[in-house]
Amino acid sequence: MIAKLKTLTNTENKKRLISNFMSLSVLRGFQFLIPLITLPYLVRTIGIENFGLVNFALSLGLYFGAIIQFGFGVTATREIARNRDDKVKLAQIYSATLSASILLAVVSAVLFTLIVISFEKFNRHLDLYLFTLAFVVFQSLFPVWFFQGMEKMKYITFLTLGSSGLFLISLFVFVKQESDFVLVPLLQAFSALLIFILAIVLVKKEFKVAFKMPKWQEVKSIYQSGHHAFISQLAPNLYNNSAVFLLGLFTNNAVVGIYTAATKVIDAVISFAYILSNTFLPYLSRNLQKHKVFQKIMLASGLLLTITTFVAAEWITTFLFSADNLEIATYIQWLSIAILFGFVYLTYNTNYLMISGYEKVGKNISLYVSLLAFLWTTLLVYSFGLLGSIVSLLLARAALSFFSFVFYKKVFA
C-alpha cells in the first residue's frame, strides 16, 4: 500500500497527502479507541436498555443531522479545494456554506422539537431528546468541509481530539449510575459546541478567512449546487438510522442496545475507509487520473479489515462487552462483510461519481436504493426484529456498492 501511495506523486502533493493521512489516522484511531472505552463503560454503568434508549434518541436526531450537513462534505470540500488560493472566493464559499448550514439547523431544531413534544413515547424523555438535538446540531455545524478542502486535516485532528478527550473525562466524572443516561448527550453537546466555536475562531485567525453575511442568492446557489450530494448523503439514513429507530418502535431498548453495540464495532472499523476517502477527496478533485491507484488501496484495505474483523469477532466482544454478551460476536461476524461494501461505495461513488461531474448518477444510486431499503427495512424489522435489521443493512450496502461500481465502469469505459 505504501508503494502505491508513493506512485501518486513526488511533489508537494505527496507531502500533503501523507500529512493529511497521518492526521486523519491519528484522529480516527482515537475515535476508534473512544468506543472501545465508552461502549463497555456505558453498557455496564447505565445498562444495555438505557444504552439502547440513548441510541434510539440519537437515531431520530441523525435524520436532521444529515439535513444540516446537506452534502457539504462533498460539494463544499470540492469548491474550497478548487478555490483555496483565491481569498475573496474562499471567504464567499465559507460564509455562504456556513449560513446555509445554520438555516437548516434552525429549521431542523423546530421540526425535531415539534415531533418530540407531539408523541408520548418521545416526550416522556424530553430532556434526553433535547440534549440529543443540541449535540446533533453542533456536531453537524462543524465546518469539517473547510479544513478538508484546504487539505489541513491536522486541525480537525487537534480539535476533535480535544473535544473527545473532554467528553471522555466528563463521562467518567458525571455518569456513575443508570439514571445518569440522560447526561450522555448533554456532555456530547457541550463538547461539540466547544469544538465548533474553536473551529470558527481558527478559520479566522489561522486562515485569515472571516465570516461575512452572504447575499441570499449566494446561499441559494449553495443549496442548488449541493442538492445532488445532499440526497446522496441523506438517503442512506433511510435505512441506517431507520433500522435502529424501527427496532426501538417494534421491539425494546435492550434489543436496540445489542444491535447498536454490534454496528458501532463495524462502523469503527469502516472509519478507516473514511480516513482514506477524506484524505484523497480534495486531491482527486484535482487529479482524478490517479483514481486507479486510490482504488487499489481502498479495496485491499477493505478486504483485509473484513477478514480480520470476522476472525476476531469473539475476542472483540469479550474485550468490549464481557463473555456474558457473546451473542454480539455472531452479529459482528454477520455484519463484517459490510466493511468491504463501505470501502467499495466510497471508492466508486463518493470519490469518483460525485467529483467527476456525475453527481446526479451518484445521487440517484443512493436515493433509489435507500428508498427501497427503507421499505424492506420496515418489513424485515417488523417481521424478524434484530435479524431483520442485520439482513436489511447488508442488502442495502451491497446494493449501493454494486450499482456504484456498475456506473463507475460505464463512465470509466
Number of C-alpha atoms within 10 A of each C-alpha: 12 7 8 11 14 12 11 17 12 9 8 8 13 16 12 16 22 15 17 25 20 17 21 25 20 17 22 23 16 17 16 20 13 16 18 18 12 16 20 18 18 22 20 15 18 21 18 23 18 22 25 26 22 23 23 27 23 23 22 22 23 21 21 24 26 23 19 28 27 28 23 28 22 26 25 26 24 24 21 24 23 17 16 17 11 11 14 12 14 20 21 20 23 23 21 25 27 24 22 24 24 18 12 20 24 13 13 21 19 10 12 18 15 11 13 19 15 10 10 11 11 16 16 12 15 16 15 21 26 20 21 27 27 21 25 27 27 23 22 23 22 21 23 20 27 28 19 27 27 20 25 18 25 19 19 23 20 14 19 22 18 15 19 19 15 16 23 18 11 16 19 12 9 13 19 14 12 17 12 14 21 21 19 22 25 21 22 25 21 17 23 25 21 18 22 21 13 12 21 16 15 15 18 13 11 8 12 12 19 18 17 12 12 18 12 12 10 17 21 14 13 22 20 11 15 21 18 24 25 23 21 28 23 24 24 25 21 19 26 23 20 23 30 27 18 23 28 22 15 15 15 16 22 18 20 28 25 20 22 21 26 23 22 16 22 22 17 19 20 23 20 22 27 18 20 22 20 25 26 23 26 26 22 19 22 14 12 17 11 15 19 11 15 21 18 14 20 22 18 13 18 24 16 12 21 21 15 12 22 19 13 13 22 21 15 19 23 15 12 20 20 14 14 9 13 16 13 22 23 15 21 26 20 16 22 27 21 25 27 24 24 22 26 25 23 23 27 24 27 24 23 26 23 24 21 15 10 16 23 16 19 27 23 16 22 28 21 15 21 25 17 13 25 24 13 20 29 20 16 20 24 17 13 15 22 21 14 19 26 22 17 24 22 18 15 25 25 20 18 26 23 17 19 24 19 12 18 19 11 8 12 9 6
